[in-house]
C-alpha cells in the first residue's frame, strides 16, 4: 500500500485548496477486493418491516438507526452496510474469492480456472497490449469488447484491454439456476446477473494479478467500462471490487444510475415495476409496487465506488434510460464525494445529441480527463465534470444535508454478551442479562424483542452497568437481545450481534383425538386433525406402511392442529402417529393407528323408475373395491338398513321392495 499512498498524495497536491483537509489519507484504489470483508454485518430487516421512504435515502445514516457517520473513516463501514443491503434485497450475494483459482497466459489469451467443490468455471480474455514496455494501465470492457470506449484512443494512451466475456458466467437472458456460476454455487440459485457478472470481473482481476509481471500490467490502475446493460455491469463491478481505480458507466438505464424512486414518477422509462427481474435477485420483484420500501436507492450504489473515481453518463435522447432520474441520482451520489472532500473523483454527463452507446467528441474529452488523471497519473486533468441539460428541483428528493466529516478514529466496538448464552434453553422467567465491559464506555444501550429485527423492542434501556434484571418473561418463548456501546466522547458504536434464548416450559402432553380425513375423490393425500395438546408449540406427524415406522416414513409438521401429507395410494394400509414438541423438547408419540384409503362412490342419484321402484346410480371411482353395500332409511327412522350387497364395479341398483310409506326415502 505504500505506493498507493504516494500516488494519492500526488493526486491531491494539485486539488483545489478546499479539498486538502483530509482526503489525502483516503487512497484512490485498494489492493483488496473488499477492504471491509471482516466488518460486522448489519441485522437485515424483514421485507414487511421496511419503512416507507418517499425520498432518496440518506447514504450517511447508519443502518441500525444510530444517526449519521461522523468521521471520514466511518465511510468504510457505512459503505459495507450499503453493499450488504443491495446484495440482500436487489442482486443476490456476490460470492468471495474461492480458495482454488489458477491462471495462465498464452497466445495473448488470459485463462482463469475457478474451482469450487470440484466444479470448475473457466474465464478467457484476449489481452490487447499497446506498444511499449509498460507498466500498462488496463481497461476491462465488460461488454466483451472495449466497453464502448474508442479503441484507438485506448491504444494511443498506452492502455491495455482485457475484455470480460460475461456469458462465461451468466448469459444475457439468463435461465435462473442453470448458468455456469450456478454450478459452482448451487445454494445461490436466485443470484442475479448484477452479482454474478461482477463476481466474474473480480475473478478476471484475480487472473490479472497472477500474470501481471508477465505482461507488465499496472494493478493499481484498473478501469471498468460498459454501456447500457453493460453500463450497469460496470457500475456494480466498480462498486463491489475496490481494486478498480476507475469506473465508467455509460447510459445504464434502470437498475444502474437512475433512482428507482424518481423513475417511478416518469412514464415510458425503465422502472422498478417493469424492469427485467431476471438480472436481479428473484425476490426483488416484491418492490415493484412498493418502491418506497426499498431501503436504499441507486445513488448509494454509485456512492459505494467512493473514494475511488467514478464517471457516469446518460443520454436524454433515449427516453427509456430514465435520464432525468439518472441526473437526480448523480446529484445525490455527488454529496458523498463532497463529504469525503473528493469531489474531483466524481463526474457525470447527462447531455444527449448522439446515438445510444456512442461517444461523441465532447463526451470523449470528458472521459479522457478521467482516464488521464486516474489511469495515467496526469494531476492537471480537470475531472470536476458536471454536464447536464436538467435543472430539476431536488429539495423533495434530497432533503438530507451533506455532513461535515472530521478526522477521527471510527468507534466500532461492541460488547460480548455473557448471559444467557446464545441459544440457551430453559432460562428462568426472571433473569439478569449480563455483558462484558468495554474500555472508555460511558453508557450501554440494551434492547430485547420477540424477533432479531428489533422493530418493536419491549425493553429499550440505557444504563452504565453491565447487567440488567428482566422479570415476567413468558414461558416457552424465544427472546432476542443486543447491546450497543456509547463511547465517553458521545459517539455510538454499532449494535452488537444479537443473542437469543428461550425460557423454560414443561414438555407437551400427549396428543388426543387424532383422525385421518380422506378426500372423497382423491387418494393421493390425507389430512390429519387433532385437538390441541397443552404446552405444544409444534406438531410432528409420521405416516408409514410399517407399523414400526422404520421405513418409508413421510412427515408433516404444523403449528396448527391439521396437516396434509401427500403421496398416499388407494388400497394401502397405513399407520400414523403424532407428537407435540416445544422449546424444551419432544413430547411422547401417540399409539400408532391404522387406516386404509378406499374411495367412495361419487355422484349418487336416485330416480323413480316404476310405480314401486327406485333406481340408484353412481360413479365407481375406486380401483380397489371388492363390492358395494346399499342402505336405506325412510320416514322418521334414524338408522339405515342394509338392502343388498353388490359385486365390484357395480354402478347401479334397483330398489323394488319399497315400503308402504314412500315419503322421505334416503339412500347411501
CORHUUR-V786748 format. One line per field, one symbol per residue. phi: phi as a letter, one per 20 degrees, with the letter a starting at -180 (. if undefined). A space follows every 50 residues. Layout:
phi = ???
//
This chain:
phi = .ffgfffffffffdfggfeefbgfeefeacdcfbfdfeffeffeffgfef fecfdfgffeeffenenefddgffggffgffgffffffeddnfefefffd bcbbcblmdedcddcclndcdddcbefdeffodnfdfcdeefencdmmef ffffffemdfccfdefffdbffdfdgncegffffcfedfefefedffggf fffffgffffdgffdleefecdccbacmffffgffffffdbeeefbdcde lfmgndfffgffffeddmcfdffcfeffecggeffgegdcffeffbbfff ffffffeeebcccccgfcggflfffffgfffffgfffffelcgfecbbcd cenbffmecfffffffffffffedddmefefededcdbdecffegfecee dffefceaegdcfceffdbfffmfdmfffccdfcbefcgmedbddcccbe beelfcfecbccbeedbbecdlfefmceccbbccddfffneeefffgfdc bcefbfgffffdlebeceffccdebcddcbefdgmfdbdcddcbedfeld cleddbdbeedbbdcdnecfneeccbbbcdcbgfrdfefffgdcbcecff fclfccbfdagcccddcbeededcfdrcddcbbblefddfdfeaddffmf cbbdeddfffeeelecdb
//
